[in-house]
Amino acid sequence: MAKVKLSYDQIAEKMVHKYEDVHHGKMMSSPALVYNNKVFAFYYGDSMVFKLGKDYDIRRHGEIKYEPLNPFKNKAPMLAWFVIGYDAVTHWDGLAEAAYKIMKEVFTVDLKV
């Protein structure tokens, strides 16, 4: 579990230093990456979770096993959020970048409307 957290921490630090509009935050008491006060990725158990949108084709990053985020027993899964286990850690960096770009694009479109 320590190496999983270390991998998240390295990606988080890279994103915060690379993009001045990305900050550290929290999601369900876990460390998260935030753009415009909205979480786009976070550390969750032995996984990293990315908000990519329910229609996102995860296969563009290769063959990756994933599950939709399902933190509540009596509610449907959150289909816009992809839980990616440590077995796909080599993809986390690219997925964090993709989630950031999607989040930024959504907010840019909202501001233009």
N, C-alpha and C positions, 0 to 999 in steps of 0.2 A: 504494500500500500504506500510506503514511503516513496518508492520510485515513481509511482503514479502521480502523487502530489508534486514531486519534483518536476516531472514532465509538464504538468499544468503550470506550475510556477514559472518555468522557463518560457513557455509560450505566452503567458500573461505579461511577463516583464518585457518580452520582445514587442508585443502589441502596444503596450503603454508607451514604450520609448519610440516606436515607429510612428504612431499616430497621436497627435496632440489632443484629439477629441475622444480618445479611449481612456477609460479610468477603471480602477479597481472598485468593485462593489460586492453586493451579497445577493444570493438567490437561494431561498429556502435554507438559510443559515450557512450556505456554502460560498466559498470565494467565487467571484464572477467577474466577467469583463462587461463594461457598460459603455454605451454610446448614447448621448442625449438622454440620460437618465433611464435608459432601457437596456436590459440585459440581453446580450446576444450569444454568450457562451458561459458555461460554468462547470466547475469541478463537482462531481457527484459520485461518491463512493469510490469505485475503482474505474470510473469512466469520466469522459468529458461529454457535455451536452451542448448542442449547437442549435440555435434557432435559424432554420434555413427556409421554412415555409412548407406547408403540407404538400405542395406540388413539386418540391425540389427533387431532382433526379440525382440521388446520391451516387449512382453508378459512374458519373463523370469523374469521380475520384478513384475509381477502381472497384474491385469486389470488396465491399466492406459490410460486415454484419452490423446491424443496428436494430434498435427498438425505438418506438415512440415513447416519449416521457410519460410515465404513468405513476405519479406520486400519490394519488388519492385512491383509496379502496373503492369508494362508491361513485366515482366519476369516470367519464370516458378518458382515454389517453389524449395527450396534447400532441396532435399529429404534426404540428409545425416544428416540434422539438425532436432532434435525433440524438439518442443516447449511443455513443460510440465507445466500446470497451478498449482496454489497454492493448489488446491484441492488434488493434489498428492505430497505435500511437503514432506511427509514421505519417498518418493522414491528418492528425489533429491540427497541425500548423496550417495546412491548406484549408481545412474546414473552418478554422477560426477566421482566416482571411475572408473566406466566402461569406460567412455569417456576418462579419463586419460590413462587407460591401453591400450585402442585401439590406441590412438594417439602415445603412447610410442612404441607400437608394430610396427606400420607403419613406424616410423622413424628408428627403429632398423633394420627392413627388408631392408629399403632403403639404409642404411649404409653398409649392407652386400653384396648388389648387385654390 
